[in-house]
Amino acid sequence: MTHVFAEDGRMIPVTVIQAGPVHVTQIKSTDKEGYNAVQVGFEEISDKRLTYPKYGHLKKAGLTTNLRFLREFRVDDPSSFSLGQTIDASIFADGEDVHVTGISKGRGFAGGVKRYGFKGQHMTHGYMTHRRPLSNGATGPQRVFKGSRRPGHMGDDQVTQKGLKVVKVDAERNLILVSGSVPGANGTLVTIKKVAK
Amino acid sequence: MFSGKISGESNTMNKQAILTSVAQAYMKDDLPEIRPGDTVRAHVKVREGGKERIQLFEGLAIAVRNGGIAKNVTLRKMSNGVGVERTLPLHSPNVAKFEVLRHGRVRRAKLYYLRDKVGKAARIRERR
C-alpha cells in the first residue's frame, strides 16, 4: 500500500494492483457447460511449470505462453468474448466501485481474543485466566453448542472486501489504484469485480 | 511446448519499485531541503466560502518525519505567548510552497525539548 493525494488535498490510502493483462482461455456457455462464464489466465511464466494437459488447454485458446493462474468469471453474454482475447486494466475507470476477493493472511491456531475479539481477563492482580476463553455455555444442555466461538484456525479464508473505489487506472502498466486495503498478503492473487450501481 | 519466452515489462519490475513509482507521480520535485532547526515559511492554501487564499505559517521545524509521499514537517511558533504547532505533509497540494528562511544548528533530530523552553532559552544558533 501507499498513499496518493486527492485534488482537494486529502490523502487517500491506496493498494496498487497489477490488473492484467489477462487472456481468455475458455468460454463456457449454457449449451455446452450449462452456465455462462469466461475463464481467464494471468501472469506469464516459463514452461518449466507447464504440464501437457495445460499446454493443450492453452494452445486451444491460441496462446503461446504459459500462464500461472486460471480463474473463471460468470458473465451474462459469453459471445462478447473471443478465445485468446487480451483484457487489460483499461476496462476499469476512475471512480468505479469494485469488490476485491482474495485469500486472507493465515493466522494459524488463534485464541478467542485474536479470533473473535474476546475481551480477555486481567494480566495481573491474581488472574490466572489472562487470554483463556472461559465459559463454554450454560449447564442446562450438557454440551457445547455447535458453532460456538472457540479458539481455532484463523485466516487463510476467502474474503471479499466490498465498497472499494478505483482511484486511478494506469492503463500503460496495467495497474489500478484501489482505495483502502485488500485481503491477502503482498503479491498474492486477487479477483476484482465491478459493482453495478 | 511453448517457446518459453516471457513478454511484458511489468513482470520484471519488482513490487517495491512499482509502489515507489506510483507515489512518485504525486510528489513535488521542487521542495527545498528542510532540516530540524530550520525556520520555515509555509504557504498554506485555505478555502473559505468557496474562495481560496494563501495563508502563511512561519515557524521552527522541530521534527521531520520521512516516509516517501507521506513525509511531513512539524512547525512550531509562538503566537501571542501561546505555542502553536502545525504538522504539514510536504507533498500535499494544500501547501503551495515551503521556504527555508534560516538554517539552524542543532544536535538532535527531534527538537521536542523546545516545548518546555521559552524566550532566550528557545533560541537556536544559525548554521553556516
Interface residues (C-beta under 8 A of the other chain):
Chain A: M1 T2 H3 V4 F5 E7 D8 G9 M11 V14 V16 Q18 P21 E43 E44 I45 S46 D47 K48 L50 Y55 L58 T64 T65 N66 D170 R173 N174 L175 L177 N186 G187
Chain B: M1 F2 S3 G4 K5 I6 S7 G8 E9 S10 N11 K15 I18 L19 V22 A23 A25 Y26 K45 G68 I69 A70 P89 H91 S92 P93 N94
